Amino acid sequence: TTTATEAAFPADLDARCASAGVRLHRLVAARDGLLSAAGVAREVGKIAGSRVWFCGPEGFARSLRAGLEAAGLGR
């Protein structure tokens, strides 16, 4: 997200993710920089075998997907 306020929505997202067995990482661009394959790799550690969900424009999605696949994430 752009701001910490946006990152807090919805308020129960952390609980929802935990109950679904999903490890949530909130990224605030102003504080953490932009989302990148290298950033995901740093945060997650082992990319292979992981599942990644993200939102964004189509060009960004293609670029991020290509970077994650190059880092070892399966299609």
Secondary structure, DSSP 4 states (H G I P E B T S, - for coil): --SHHHHT-STTHHHHHHHHT-------HHHH----HHHHHHHHS--TT--------HHHHHHHHHHHHHTT---
